[in-house]
Amino acid sequence: MKGLMIVDNSIILREYHSEDCTEIMQLFYDTIHSVNAADYNENQLNAWAPKLKDNDIAYWDSRFLQDHAVVAEKDGIIVGIGTSKSAGYFDMLYVHKDYQRIGVATLIADRIEKYFRSNGVMTLTTDASITAKPFFENRGYVVIKEQTVETRGQLFTNYKMQKIHN
Ligand SMILES: CC(C)(COP(=O)(O)OP(=O)(O)OC[C@H]1O[C@@H](n2cnc3c(N)ncnc32)[C@H](O)[C@@H]1OP(=O)(O)O)[C@@H](O)C(=O)NCCC(=O)NCCS
């Protein structure tokens, strides 16, 4: 995505810059340890989002730079991040814990889906958390399978979901 795109009166979608990385890592940590706490236990949350270390930044920065990251910003605060990979894979989607249910993820997902469509990719897939499943269902994604994945020794239920554009 090039440049800024003002999508409603106050939320801006823009491309990722390396200077965003620390703020996004904090968002990621805080959202998992509060919003996802509704669906996963403490051991799982600690494995999913361990305490931040300085050397995580370089790893995540290079991932965000590679993965077509879309950043949502409101009043100078980063309120959401979405990433995608080639071949229609919708990878990360995290909204700031204090900005839930105001349409941030919808704006990011609209932008990412449009990007796929404009590249001729009509089949979209994601691995949705229990928490995110209703969001994706609301956008027309269907569960292909429930799965158990392992991260840092913890097992997690999530859902392989798919949406096919006409
Ligand atoms: C899932 C998540 C990205 C949704 O972000 P959001 O900005 O709050 O979502 P939106 O406001 O765009 O929601 C759009 C619609 O999706 C549905 N929806 C979203 N969250 C929902 C929930 N918790 N329960 C039921 N429906 C939900 C609703 O239909 C909602 O419309 P409504 O608010 O008018 O009812 C956000 O809750 C989040 O960051 N979760 C934790 C991180 C996570 O699990 N990410 C996925 C990793 S795989």
The ligand as an ORCA input file, in Angstrom:
! r2SCAN-3c Opt
* xyz 0 1
  C     -10.795    -10.206     16.178
  C     -10.444     -8.724     16.136
  C      -9.276     -8.520     15.162
  C     -11.680     -7.938     15.662
  O     -11.323     -6.559     15.620
  P     -12.396     -5.367     15.763
  O     -11.775     -4.128     15.225
  O     -12.897     -5.323     17.150
  O     -13.564     -5.863     14.788
  P     -14.680     -4.942     14.064
  O     -15.062     -3.829     14.975
  O     -14.212     -4.578     12.696
  O     -15.877     -6.014     13.987
  C     -16.666     -6.186     12.818
  C     -17.725     -7.225     13.092
  O     -17.125     -8.518     13.342
  C     -17.913     -9.213     14.333
  N     -17.135     -9.353     15.566
  C     -15.945     -8.797     15.865
  N     -15.518     -9.194     17.079
  C     -16.469    -10.015     17.563
  C     -16.618    -10.748     18.770
  N     -15.700    -10.711     19.747
  N     -17.736    -11.487     18.949
  C     -18.699    -11.538     18.014
  N     -18.605    -10.870     16.822
  C     -17.504    -10.124     16.605
  C     -19.138     -8.346     14.588
  O     -20.138     -8.721     13.656
  C     -18.588     -6.948     14.295
  O     -19.607     -6.028     13.940
  P     -20.411     -5.245     15.100
  O     -19.405     -4.697     16.065
  O     -21.161     -4.187     14.338
  O     -21.311     -6.274     15.747
  C     -10.072     -8.190     17.553
  O     -11.066     -8.588     18.482
  C      -8.735     -8.653     18.072
  O      -7.722     -7.949     17.971
  N      -8.708     -9.849     18.707
  C      -7.537    -10.347     19.377
  C      -6.430    -10.744     18.430
  C      -6.775    -11.941     17.582
  O      -7.307    -12.940     18.050
  N      -6.422    -11.803     16.305
  C      -6.524    -12.866     15.386
  C      -5.287    -13.675     15.420
  S      -5.552    -15.091     14.405
*
